[in-house]
Amino acid sequence: MIDKFLDTLVDLATTSGFAGFIADGGWKSLIMIGISFIFMYLAISKGFEPLLLLPIAFGMLLTNLPFTEMYHPDLWKITGEGIDFGKVLHDGGLLDILYLGVKLQLYPPLIFLGIGAMTDFAPLIANPKSFLLGAAAQGGIFFTFIGAALLGFSAAEAGSIAIIGGADGPTAIYVSSKLLSSGGFKIDTGTIALAAYTYMALVPIIQPPIMKALTTRKERSIVMGQLRPVSKTEKIIFPIVVTIVISLLVPSAAPLVGMLMLGNLLKESGVCDRLVKTAQNELMNIITIFLGISVGATTTADKIVNKEFLGVILLGVAAFCLGTACGVIFGKLMCFFTKGKVNPLIGSAGVSAVPMAARVSQKVGQQENPTNYLLMHAMGPNVAGVIGSAVAAGVLLSIIPY
């Protein structure tokens, strides 16, 4: 009787999570749990992109607790016939099932639908030159793509890393899940998503020093004129025209741009209030939770505690900084050619972190001139950056085999 009791205690001890930490490599899981705590702190105490950073952090915690059986990396290994999705559905845990939405590229377009339903494109329509600033800020993507390729990353890996420069988490997930779908790579979608959302959360910290370094006090103090009113007809025509033009030019961008513009058309039509409220609230919130926790679940210790992840982090910050710099530099050119009518600070909002990047432009501008209100002017490049990052994603998917 005593022997059976002791055997039961031994079984409980060997199958507990504590035993998993003692096993070979268990210390790496402890490091990952520590990192998850840091992200939770940043989300809760500092308010850094909490709607996504907190679910990602908790997913990271769950997947690195030994023997929880919620996420199985082995089920996602690429074989000669690809991923066995039937086996995932049959044998997978909760987080495996949720991760299907990432691997099948469902979550990013649905998030774009919600973003479109919440976005006002009037500042962009009122000032079409903002498209140029949004396009210029995507320069960080292509410069980093070249740099990553020169450092030895494959084309698919370089494209996945470079898209971080767009400061758009869903786009980064969409591109990397496609480019890295064939397997055999040193990085994966979870690695890219973690880096992308980290830098999105750090926009208010990373951007201001770059903006101040590239502009003069006089440029930062420029007061821009009021934007013209935009009619309802223009707002309705805009998403339809953008969808047609971009889908014809870059078909690979159609899923993202199409859903973005559908959400905006629902909003601007004025006849789909129930659908707009669902896209803005229930749908957006549900997909955000599913996306965050399932992406966090992929950040297992073996994928993060290595030199490849360090490379992703360094190249990711380079991409983001270059994107910000390209936007500001192009803003300076516009300031010169318009004889001081454009404040170069709004160029930094050309990255796709809506509306955070626009708020940073406003804040830095008001530090030099408290009466200066750049927010609406910065929203033009900011929403153009959302479109621009989707187009850049389409270009990468068009030129890189996967």
N, C-alpha and C positions, 0 to 999 in steps of 0.2 A: 504493500500500500504506500509506504514511504517512498519506495523507488519510483512508483508511478507519479507521485506528487512531485518528486524531484525532476523527473523527466519532463513533466508539464511545465515546470518553472524554466528548465533549460530551453524548451521549445519556445516559450514566450520570450525569453531573452534573445534567442538567436533570430527570431522573426520580427523583433521590434525594430523600430527605426533607429534606435541607439546603436544596435549592432551594425547597421548600415554605415554609420559614421566611422565606426572602428575599422571597417573593411578597407581594402586597398583603394586609394583614391577618394575615400570618404571626406577627407579634409577639403577637397575641392568643393563638395556640396556645401560645407560650412561657409566657405568663402562666398558662394553664390547666395546663400541665405543672408549673409551679412550685407551683400550688395542690394538685395531686395529690401532690407531694412533702410538702407540709405535712400533708395528711391521712394519708399513710403514716407520717409521724413521730408524729402524734397516736395512731394505732392501735398502732404497734409500741412506741414509747418510753413513751407515757403510758397505754396500755391503754384508750383511749376507744373502746368498742364495736368492738373489732377485727374480730369475725367479719363485720361488714357494712362498716365503714368502709374496711378494707383492700381488699376486692374492688371497692368503689366507686371508690376512689382509683386502683387499677390499671386499671379500665375507663376512667376519665378520662384516664389516661396513654395508653392504646392509641388511643383515638378522636381524640386531639389530635396524634398523630404523623402528619405528612403522608404521604399516598399509601398508607396501610396497607390501605385498602379493606375494613375489617372492619365498619364501620358507615356507612350511607348515609342521611343525613337526607332526601334527596330522595324516597326510597322511602316515607317516612312522611308526606308531605304529603297533606293532605285534599283530595280533588277532589269534584266533584258526586256521584260514586258512592261516596265514602268511600275508604278505603285499599285498594289493590290487593294483597291478601295473596298472591295467586298470583305476582305479580311479585316480592314480597319473598322468597318461597320459591325462585324461579328465579334472581333476580339478586343476592339479598342475601348479605352476608358472614356470618361466624360470629356476630358480635354482633347483627346484624339478626335472625337466626334465634332467638337466645336472647331477644331483646326481644319476640318474639311473646307470650311468657308474661306479660309486663307489659301489653301492649296488649289482650290477650284476657282480662285479669283472672284468670289462672290461679295465679300465684305467691302472691299475698296469702292467699287461702283455704287453700292448702296449708301455708303457714307457720302459719296459725292452727290447723290440724290438729295440727302439731307442738307448738305452744305449749300446746294443750289437753292433749296427752299428757304434758306436763311439769309441768302446773299442779295444785296442790293447792287446791281450793276450800273446804277445811275451815274456815279462818279466817273466810271470808265466810259460810258456812252457820252457824257458831257464833255469829256476831254480824251478823245481817242488817242492822243499822243502817249497816254499812259501805257498803251499796248507796247510801245517801244521800251519803256522802262521795265515792264514785266518780262519782256523778251531778253533784255540785256542782263537781267539778274540770273537768267538761266545759264549764263556763261560759265559759272562755277561748275556746273554739271559736266560740261564738255572739256574744260581744262583738267578737271580731276579725272575724267575718263582716260585722257591721254597720260596723265601722271601715274595712275594706277596700272595702266598697261606697261609703262616703262619700268615699273617696280616689280614686274613679274606676274601680276594677276592676269588670269585669262580674260578674254573679251567679255564674257558673261559676268564674271566677278567684278571687273572694272566698271561695267555699266551699272551693276547693282549698287556698288559703292558710290559711284558718281551721282546717282539720283538723289542721294541724301542732301545734296546741295540745293535741291528745290525746296527744302524745309516742308515737305508734305508727306506725312507718315503713310496715308493710304496709297499714295502714288508709289512710294518706295516699296511697300509691301507688294503691290500689284506687279511692278517691274521685276523685282527680285524673285517672286514666286514663279514667274514665267521663265526668266533667264536661267534660273538655277534648277529648273524642273528635271533636267536629265541626270542629275546626281554626279558624284565624283568631285565635288568642289570643296575648297578649303573653308568656305563660309556658307551660311544659309540664310533663309528669310528672317529667322528670329534674330540673328546677329545684326542684320541690316535694320530691322524695325527698331531694335533697342537703341541703336546709334541714332537713327532718324528722330525718334521721339525724345531722346535725351537732348539733342540740339534744338529741337522745337521748343522744349521747355526752357532752354537757356538763352532764347532770343534776347530778352531784356539785358542780359549780361554780356553776350558776345558782340552784339551789333554796335552799341554806342561808341566804344573805343575806335572801331573802324570808321564809323561815320565822322567822328571828330578829327581823326587823323587825316582824312581825305578832303576835308572842307575847311574853309576859313570862317572866322566868326561872322564876317560880313555876309557870306553865303548862307550861313545857318540862320541869319536874322531876316532873310528875305520874306516879305509878306506877299502871298499870292492872292490874285483877284478871286472874286466869288464865282463859283461854277454856275453855268446856265441851267435853267429848269429843264427837265427831261419829261417828255410826254409819255402817257401810258402806251400809246401806239409804238413808240420807239422801244419801250421796255418789252413789249410782246414780240416784236419783230427780231430783236437782238438775239435771243437764245436760238431761234429757228435758223437764222442766217449763220451764226457761229457754228452750229451743229453741222449744217450742210457743208460749209467751207472747209472746216477742219477735217471732217470725215472724208471728204474727197481728197484733200492734200495728204493727210496722214491717217489712213484707215485704222491703224493700230491704236490710235488715240480715241477712237469712237466710243468704246465702252465707258471710259471715264468722262469725256467731254459730253457725250450724249446724256448720261445720267445727271451730270451737273446742270445741263441746260434744261432737261425735263423738270427737275426740281424748281428751277427758276421760272420756267414758263407756268407751272402750276401756281406759283406765288403771284406772278404778275397778271395772270389772266383774271383773277378776282372771282372765279366761278368754282374753285375747287378748295374751299376753305377746309373741309374735313381732311382731304388728302394732304394739304399743306401742313396742317397741325400734326398729322400722323408722321409725315416725313421729318418735320422739325423736332418732334418730341419722342413719341413711342419708338418709332423705327430707328431713329438716330441713336437713342439711348441703348436700345437692345443690342444693335450691331456694335456699338462702341464697347459695351461690356464683353460681348463674345470675342471681338477682335483683340481687345487688350489682354484678356486672360489667356486666350489661346496662343497669342504671340509670346507672352511671358513664359508659357509652358515649354516653349522650344529652347529656352535659354538654359540648357543643361550645362553642367560644369565643363564637360569635355569640349564644348563649343565656344565657351567664353574665356576660360583660363588657358589661353594660348597666345602665341605671337600673332596669329592671323587676326584675332579680334582687336589686338592693339593696333594693327595696321588699318583696320576698318575705322577705328575711333579717330586715328590721326588724319587719315584721308577724308573722313567725314567732316571733321571740323575745318579742314582745308577747303573742302567743297562749299561749305556753308559760308565761310569767310570770303572766299572768292566770289560767290554769288552776291553777297552784300556789297563787296567792293565794286563789282562790275555795275551794279545798279546805281551806286553813288557816282561813279566816274561818268556813266552815261548821263546822269542827272546834271553833272557839272557841264557836260557838253551842251545839253539843252539850255542850261542857264546862260551859257556864253552866246549861243545862237539866237536866243530870245531876248538878249540884252538885259538879263537879270530878272526875268518874269517867272522863272521856275526855281524853286528852292531845291537844291540837289539832295537834301535829306530824304525827299519822298522816293528817291530811287532805291533806297535801302528796303523799302516796303515791297519791292518787286519779287522778293521771295514769297513762297506760298504759305506763310504762317498767318492766317487770317483770324482775327483782326490784330493780333499781337504786334506784328511788324509795323502796321500803320500807327498803332499807339506809341511805339518806340519813336517813330519819326516825329510824332506830335510832341512827345516829352522832351526830346533833344532840342527841337526847335524852340520850345517855350523856355528852355533854360537860358537861351540867348536873348529871346524877345518874348516876355510874358504875354504880350498881346497877340502873338502869332498863333493862328489856329490852322494846323496843317492836316488834321485828321481826315477830312473829306477828300482833300487833294491826294493824300497818301493812300486812301482806299482804292483809288483808280488803279495805280500800279499793283496794289496788293491783290485785288481780284483778278487783274491781268496775270499776275504771277500764278494763280491757281490754274488758269487756262494754259499759261506757258509751261508749267511743270507737266501738265497732262500731255501737251504737244511734244515736249522733250522726251517724255516717256515713250510716246509713240515712235519718235525718231529712233531711239535706242532699240526698241523692239523690232524696228524695220531693218536696221543695219547689222544687228547682232544675231547670228543663228542660235536657235535654242530648240 
